[in-house]
Amino acid sequence: MNKSDSEIMRFSLDKAGFISSDTEEKADILIFNTCSVRQHAEERAIARMNAMRKTVRRRGGSIICAGCMAQRIGTELLANGIADLAIGPYQSPRIGDILTKYIGGDEENSVYLSQQREDFEERIYHELAFRSEEQPWHKWVTITHGCDNFCSYCIVPFVRGQLISFPSSRIIDYIKVLSENDITEITLLGQNVNQYGTDSGDIPFYRLLEKVAQIDSLIRINFIASHPKDFIPEIVEVIRDHQNISRSIHLPLQSGSNRILSLMNRKYTLEQYLSIINHIENLLSEYALSTDIIVGFPGETEEEFQQTLKAVEQIRFDDAFMYAYSPREGTAAYALEEFLTRDEKIDRLNRLIALQRRISAEKLHSRKDHTEEIIIERLSKKSSHEVMGRTFLNHPVITPGREDEIGEKIPVKIREVRGSTLIGTREYHHSPVPPVTPTPTAK
């Protein structure tokens, strides 16, 4: 989500006539697009702003805090002299216009943190003047903004606001424009894409996914993130029926304990989660599953942590993002009493990581001797004669290739596993060459 927002802000700045600087040291304006999901993310952002502010201001420049941390503590950052301007997620797409007025002295306001619907700036653009430097064939396409779920540990609904679904007709039209301009891979984005349309009465997410998949020139379609309570069977059926939809599904579990899931306000049980996995298993011949898990939630017992380990062993995720619980002021869980020390949380986290690493390695080794289709993303870091790409199961692969093939889809035979990366050889599909009939020689 932050990568997408950063692309949109950069587009807005380019359009307003700002010039990108090669380094922080040369910049007149430093913009920090921030995250508030964990305290550590905020601490790192503040440390970087503090480290640069004297240098920037010495040459008459400004420090801008944008994104979720700006929404949460932007006024505090301004009061303490850490930032000069605070721009929340609702206003960040028009950052170019805001900075133009600010620099020109026409705008006295330094705080843009309104979450009123009339102040919301859409994130869909039909202009293609800005093309991602990182992946020029790929685009992030935001389909929803904000979240109405209010998981008890999560700050997102407070900093990104209510659920807003963009009109499906505009999304489809935009993706068609992208596909006509050499974009072959897209990622549909939302805090909970499965909830798409529930606020507006538009088509449900699986219908939107189906319409996107019917755009022939798209090689691969990804979507993140999903919420188990809204992950209905029709979504899996659409994936099954369209080969250009990624077989990598991210479905946050968060805990294997029903009591903890209830305290987290997740609105599903482990049994319901397992029924989704069973449906995926029955409908898809191949798929990869990744997840999010929090350990050490307030009140979690050792037995309940063991339930999480058991669930991970049973489900066998390909990958997992694993965290020790971090309290966020303003959330419902912030008021819950904690019984675990930080060291005890980290011990549980390390045990979970060790289990998941073993499972991930086993899942990778099971891909040996398979032929996989990958989209080449970049040159290998170790060789200019090799490229890195990802399979439709989202596994990274290194294989022989060239820089001019970046963005192409190619078949690769998996030969070995090195660490967390698959190593493959190219599978070339040549048309058979008809035999040449000798020309008769005159006698």
C-alpha positions, 0 to 999 in steps of 0.5 A: 500500500505504501509503495502504491501511495509513494508512486501516486505522490511522485506522479503528483509531484512530477505533474506539478513540476517538481524534480526528483533528486538523486540523493537526500543530501541534494534535495530541497524537500524531503518527503517521508511516506510513513507507516503506523502499524508498529511502533518501531516503524514510527521510531525509525521514521522520526529518527531519519527526519531528525537526522536530516532536518538541520541539513535540509533547513540550513539550505532553506528546505522543508521536511514533509511527513506524509502517510499514516504516521502524519495522520496519527501524530502529525500535529505533534511532529509540527509542534516539536519542529520535526516536520514542516508539513503533515499530509495524511492519506486522504490528501497525499495524492494532491501533494504536488498542488499542496507543496506548490502553494506552500512554497509559493507562500499562498498557503498558510496551512501546514496540516492536511489531516482531514478525513471528511469524505469530501476531502478524499482524493481518489487514487485512480489516474488515467494519465501514464506520464509516470511509469514505475522505475522499479517494475515498468510493466507492473502497476499497483491498482488501489480498489479500496481505501481504508477499513471498517473491520477494527481488529482490536490491535490495528491502528489502520481504521483510525489513520486511513479512515473508513472503507471507500470502494472506487467505482468498478467501471473506473477501475476496469477502464483504468486497467484497460488503459494500462494494458494498452500501454504495455502494463502486463501485470497488476496488483489489486490493492486494499486493506481488505479487498474481499470487502470491495463494494460492500459500502457502495453497493457496487459489484462484489470483489469476485466479480471485479476480479473476474472482469479484470481477468478477462482483459486478455493482455494481462499476464498476471493479476495479484490481489492483497490483502484478504480477510478470512471473514469475507473470503467467500468460495466464489473468489476461489472459483474465479481463480480456478477459471482464469489462468492469469490470476496468481495462485499465491493467496495471502490470508492472515490467520493471526492466531490459532486460538479461537479465544485470542481471535475473538479478543482480536475481533477477527470475526472468524474461528480457526475452524472457519479458516480451515474450511476456506483452506479446504475449499482452496485445496479442493478447487485449485490443483496448485496454490501457495498460501502466505499469512500474518501471525501475531504472538504474545497478544495480551492474555495469550497463554502457552497453551494458546500459543501451542494452538497457533504452532499446531495450526501452522504445522497443519496448514503448512504455509509457504510463507508467513509474516510473523510479529510479536504483539506491539501495543498501539495507543488508540486501539481497543487492545491497548487497554488490555493487561499484558502478562508477558515480558518482551523477552517472553514474546520474542521467545515465542516468536523465535519458536514460530519462526523456526517452525515456519522456516522448516515448512517453507524450506520443505515447500520450496524443495517440493518444487524441484523438477517442476516446470514453472512460468515466471515473470522476469523482474530484474537482473540477478544481483550476482550475475549480469547473465542471470535474471530473477523472476517470480512464479505464479506461486510467488516463489523467487527463481534465478535462471539464465537470462538478459536484461531486455527480457525483464517483464516477460513470462518464460517457462523454467525447469526448477533444478535446485534450491539455494536458501529461499530461492529456486534455481532453474534452467530455461525451457525453450519451446521451439516450433518443429523445423520441417525437414529440407527436401534436397533439390533434384540434381539434373543428369 
